[in-house]
Amino acid sequence: MIRHAVKNDVKNIIKIIDKIIIEMASYNNNQWNKSYPRETDFLKDINAKNLFICERNGKIAGFICVDRLQVDEYTDVEWSLKENFMVIHRMAVNPECRRMGIGSELLDFAEEYALENNIRYLKTDTYSINVKMNNLFKKFGYDIAGQIKIPEREKPFNCYEKILDEEVFQKNMDFCREA
C-alpha cells in the first residue's frame, strides 16, 4: 500500500536513511550523507503533500517524493520535452525490505501519479556511481538526458527522463475531459 507520508513517519524515515548512508559508504557512494537528506527535507515534502510511503506489515518499506520542483542544475540539461513535468526525488527502499519489488512499486506509483495529474513527463537524477538506482531507472525505461554536477559531490549525477505511454496519457486526458 502506498499512502501520503505524515510527520510521525519522519523518525522512521531517518532511521532508514541512516542505514542507507552506511550501506552507500561501504561502496564509496556519498550521494547521501549526514547533511542530506535530513528531517527538514522530508518535513517540507510532507507539508507539500509530495512524499509517499510504501508499507509492508505496518512498516515503512520505502518512500518517494514526486513533485514539480527541479534543482537549478537541471537547466543545463538538454531534456527531450519542454512541457510540464514531475520530478522524482529522495526515493529509497528500506534495506530490510529489499528484493520485495518495493522500488518497482514506487516507480509504478510515480508514473500513475503523474498521469493522474495530467503529466506525461518525468525527470529524475541519481549519482553516477549509484549502480542500484541507475539500473532501476534503466530497467523502467528511463533514458539518460545528460549529467549535472552537484556541489560537494566528486562525481556527476546522471539525469533521467521518461515520456509516459502516450496512449495511456491520452485515455487519461479523455477521461478527465468527460468527468
Secondary structure, DSSP 8 states (H G I E B T S, - for coil): -EEE--GGGHHHHHHHHHHHHHHHHHTT--SSBTTBS-HHHHHHHHHTT-EEEEEETTEEEEEEEEES---GGGGGS--S--S--EEEEEEEE-GGGTTSSHHHHHHHHHHHHHHHTT--EEEEEEETT-HHHHHHHHHTT-EEEEEE--TT-SS-EEEEEEE--HHHHHHHHHHHHH-
